[in-house]
Amino acid sequence: MIISASRRSDIPAFYSEWLVNRLKAGYVLVRNPMQPKQVSRITLSPQSVDALVFWTKNPGKMLPLLPEIDALGYSYYFLFTLTPYDAALEPGAGDKGEIVDVFKRLSRLIGSEKVIWRYDPVILTDTCTPEWHASTFRLLAEKLSGYTERCIISFLDDYRKVQIRMRHIDYILPDTVLMEDIAKKFADAAGPHGIALSTCSHEIDLSHYGIMHSRCIDGELVGRISGRPMTDAKKDKRQRKACGCIESRDIGSYNTCTHGCLYCYAVSSQAKACVALQNFDPDSPLLCDVLKGDETITTPPIKRH
């Protein structure tokens, strides 16, 4: 079983203490976001977990806890989103120079194979032009040279939440020709630094630029770092058609990340996210939540690969 931590929230940035407490406890409770009275009790023993996959914009607070996670016997890797946007699009993401330093520190601790860079999403505006992206991507690739082996790119998904939050920004959605142009510029910039590119959840074929479809939850990588081959791993049917991820269990909760990124699909209200962070209990089995008493708690079977 692979644990995703998390598509729904930045656990490494805000809730790493809670995570370690759950690993020590050996289980976590996760409320079904569509059916709130349904709660899953997910086993987190090292014997049951093939790998932990961390999604984050800034795991700086988590770095001191990694030796403890190592000692508990878990394998893991990071999907580290690093984009060049300022506070207009990412009001709470922090200083990008400092985040680059965190990226390098993490890579030194766990190895470049286990720190995957995400340049996600590519947002096009009158100032964030294809040429601007090409320039900023090249600069970041130079800074991260030797600290990562892979970069996953994606273009903005125009979700309803995104439309509302970005209604004051004149952004455009790229057509195939523009995607190809940007992808080629990125490939030219990444290649000299040994960074392989792939796309996330896009059906466009960019293989002629050496850009393949990604698997963020990657069975091959999990098998290498854990020594547990994912021979029977299946595509995660809960994700989009073009998503190459294999099955995993997400232990996060929506409306708990306070980075405030305008393009985020996981937060419907920044006010809710701020309240969640202020009130969360690191000892609770639920992230930023407590049982109400009317839930049905089930233990899903552990999927062996």
C-alpha positions in Angstrom: 0.0 0.0 0.0 1.2 3.5 -0.9 0.3 6.4 1.3 -0.2 9.8 -0.5 0.4 12.7 1.9 -1.2 14.5 0.2 -2.9 15.8 -2.9 -5.4 17.5 -0.5 -3.1 19.4 1.7 0.6 20.3 2.2 1.3 18.0 5.2 5.1 18.4 5.1 4.8 22.2 5.3 2.1 22.4 8.0 1.4 19.1 9.7 4.6 17.1 9.8 4.4 16.7 13.6 0.9 15.2 13.2 2.2 12.9 10.5 5.0 11.5 12.7 2.5 11.0 15.5 0.3 9.0 13.2 3.2 6.9 12.0 4.1 6.1 15.6 0.4 5.3 16.4 0.3 2.9 13.4 -2.9 4.2 11.9 -4.8 7.3 10.7 -8.4 8.2 10.3 -9.5 9.8 7.0 -12.9 11.3 6.5 -14.5 10.7 3.1 -14.7 14.2 1.5 -17.8 13.3 -0.4 -19.5 11.3 2.4 -18.4 12.9 5.6 -20.0 10.3 7.9 -17.8 7.7 6.3 -14.4 7.4 7.9 -11.6 5.0 7.0 -9.1 3.6 9.5 -5.9 3.2 7.5 -3.1 1.1 8.8 0.3 2.8 8.8 2.6 0.1 10.0 5.9 -0.1 8.1 5.0 -3.6 7.1 1.8 -2.4 5.5 3.2 0.7 3.8 5.3 0.2 0.7 6.2 3.9 0.6 5.0 7.4 1.7 4.7 9.9 -1.1 4.9 13.5 0.1 3.5 16.4 -1.9 4.8 19.8 -0.8 5.8 23.4 -1.6 8.1 23.8 1.4 9.1 20.8 3.6 11.5 22.9 5.6 9.8 22.1 9.0 9.8 18.4 8.2 13.6 18.0 7.6 14.5 17.6 11.3 11.9 14.8 11.5 13.2 12.7 8.6 15.7 10.8 10.8 12.7 9.8 13.0 10.8 8.6 10.0 13.8 6.7 8.8 14.2 5.0 12.2 10.6 3.9 12.1 11.4 2.0 8.9 9.5 3.8 6.1 10.5 4.4 2.5 9.5 7.7 1.0 10.0 10.3 -1.7 9.0 13.9 -2.2 7.0 15.6 -5.0 8.4 19.2 -4.5 6.5 22.0 -6.3 8.7 24.9 -7.1 7.4 27.6 -9.3 8.6 31.2 -10.0 5.3 33.0 -9.2 5.1 35.9 -6.7 2.5 36.8 -4.1 -0.1 37.7 -6.8 -0.6 34.0 -7.5 1.0 32.4 -4.5 0.5 34.8 -1.5 1.6 32.4 1.2 4.3 30.3 -0.5 7.3 32.2 0.9 10.6 33.4 -0.4 11.6 31.3 -3.5 15.3 31.7 -2.8 14.9 30.2 0.6 12.7 27.4 -0.8 15.4 26.5 -3.4 17.8 26.2 -0.4 15.3 23.8 1.3 15.1 21.8 -1.9 18.9 21.4 -1.9 19.1 20.5 1.7 16.4 17.9 1.3 18.2 16.4 -1.7 21.5 16.2 0.2 19.7 14.3 3.0 17.8 11.7 1.0 19.3 11.8 -2.5 18.3 13.4 -5.8 16.3 10.4 -7.0 13.8 10.9 -4.2 13.2 14.7 -4.7 11.1 15.2 -7.8 10.6 18.7 -9.0 7.1 19.8 -10.0 6.8 23.0 -12.2 3.1 23.0 -11.8 1.0 24.6 -13.1 2.2 26.7 -16.0 0.0 29.8 -15.9 0.0 32.2 -18.8 -0.9 35.9 -18.4 0.3 39.1 -19.9 3.3 39.0 -17.6 3.8 35.3 -17.3 4.4 34.8 -21.0 6.0 31.7 -22.7 9.3 33.6 -22.9 9.1 34.5 -19.2 8.4 30.8 -18.3 11.3 29.7 -20.5 13.6 32.1 -18.7 12.5 31.3 -15.2 12.4 27.6 -15.8 16.0 27.7 -17.2 17.2 29.6 -14.1 15.5 27.1 -11.7 16.9 24.1 -13.7 20.4 25.6 -13.3 19.9 26.1 -9.5 18.5 22.5 -9.1 21.1 20.9 -11.3 22.4 17.8 -9.5 19.7 18.0 -6.8 16.9 16.3 -8.8 16.6 13.9 -11.7 13.1 14.5 -12.8 10.7 17.4 -13.4 7.0 17.1 -13.8 5.2 19.9 -15.6 1.5 20.7 -16.1 -0.6 23.4 -17.5 -3.4 25.2 -15.6 -6.6 23.2 -15.1 -9.6 25.6 -15.4 -11.6 24.3 -12.5 -14.6 26.2 -11.3 -12.8 27.1 -8.0 -9.9 28.4 -10.1 -12.1 30.5 -12.3 -13.7 32.2 -9.3 -10.4 32.8 -7.5 -8.6 34.0 -10.6 -11.4 36.1 -12.0 -9.4 39.3 -11.7 -6.5 37.9 -13.6 -6.5 37.8 -17.4 -5.1 34.3 -17.9 -5.2 32.2 -21.0 -5.4 28.5 -21.5 -2.8 27.3 -24.0 -3.7 25.4 -27.2 -1.7 22.5 -28.5 0.7 24.7 -30.5 1.5 26.8 -27.5 2.0 23.8 -25.2 4.4 22.3 -27.7 6.4 25.6 -27.9 6.7 25.9 -24.1 7.5 22.2 -23.7 10.3 22.4 -26.2 11.8 25.4 -24.4 11.6 23.5 -21.1 13.2 20.4 -22.6 16.1 22.4 -24.1 16.7 24.0 -20.6 16.4 20.7 -18.6 18.5 18.5 -20.8 21.9 19.9 -20.1 21.3 19.5 -16.3 20.3 15.8 -16.6 16.7 16.5 -15.6 14.1 14.3 -17.4 10.8 16.0 -18.1 7.3 14.5 -18.0 3.8 15.9 -18.1 1.1 15.5 -15.4 -2.4 14.5 -16.5 -2.2 15.9 -20.0 -3.1 13.8 -23.1 -0.9 15.8 -25.4 2.0 13.7 -26.8 5.3 15.4 -26.3 7.5 12.4 -26.6 9.3 13.8 -29.7 10.8 16.3 -27.2 11.7 13.5 -24.8 8.8 14.4 -22.5 6.8 11.4 -21.4 3.6 11.1 -19.4 4.4 11.1 -15.7 3.4 8.8 -12.8 3.6 11.0 -9.7 2.7 7.9 -7.6 5.3 5.8 -9.4 5.4 2.1 -8.9 8.9 1.7 -10.4 10.4 4.3 -8.1 8.6 2.8 -5.1 10.0 -0.6 -6.0 13.5 0.8 -6.2 13.5 2.7 -3.0 11.6 0.2 -0.9 12.9 -3.1 -2.3 9.2 -4.2 -2.8 8.5 -4.6 -6.5 5.1 -3.2 -7.5 4.4 -6.0 -10.0 0.6 -6.0 -9.5 0.1 -2.3 -9.2 -2.9 -0.9 -11.1 -3.7 2.6 -12.4 -5.6 4.7 -9.9 -9.1 4.8 -11.3 -10.1 7.7 -9.1 -7.7 10.0 -10.9 -8.2 11.6 -14.4 -7.9 9.5 -17.5 -4.5 10.9 -18.5 -3.1 10.4 -15.0 -0.5 7.6 -14.8 -0.5 7.2 -11.0 -0.9 3.8 -9.5 -3.3 3.2 -6.6 -2.6 4.9 -3.3 -4.4 6.0 -0.1 -4.6 9.7 0.5 -4.5 10.7 4.2 -5.0 14.5 3.8 -8.0 16.8 4.1 -9.3 19.5 1.9 -9.4 23.2 3.1 -6.3 22.7 5.4 -3.5 24.3 3.3 -2.8 28.0 3.9 -0.3 28.7 1.0 -3.2 30.5 -0.6 -2.3 29.7 -4.2 -5.0 31.1 -6.5 -4.9 28.1 -8.8 -5.4 25.5 -6.0 -8.3 23.1 -6.4 -8.0 21.7 -2.8 -9.1 24.8 -0.9 -12.5 26.3 -1.4 -12.0 28.9 1.3 -8.8 30.4 2.6 -10.6 31.4 5.8 -11.5 27.7 6.4 -7.9 26.7 5.9 -6.6 29.3 8.3 -9.1 28.2 11.0 -8.1 24.5 10.4 -4.5 25.3 10.9 -5.1 27.4 14.0 -7.2 24.8 15.7 -5.6 21.5 14.6 -4.5 19.0 17.2 -1.3 17.2 16.4 -2.5 14.2 18.5 -5.8 13.8 16.7 -6.2 10.7 14.5 -7.9 12.9 11.9 -6.1 15.8 10.2 -7.6 19.1 11.4 -10.8 17.3 12.5 -12.4 15.3 15.3 -14.9 12.5 15.3 -18.5 13.7 15.8 -19.8 10.4 17.1 -22.2 9.6 14.2 -19.6 8.2 11.8 -19.2 4.7 10.4 -15.6 3.7 10.7 -14.3 1.0 8.4 -10.9 -0.5 7.8 -10.2 -0.9 4.1 -8.2 -4.0 3.1 -4.4 -3.5 2.6 -3.6 -3.8 -1.0 -0.5 -5.8 -1.7 1.4 -5.2 -4.9 
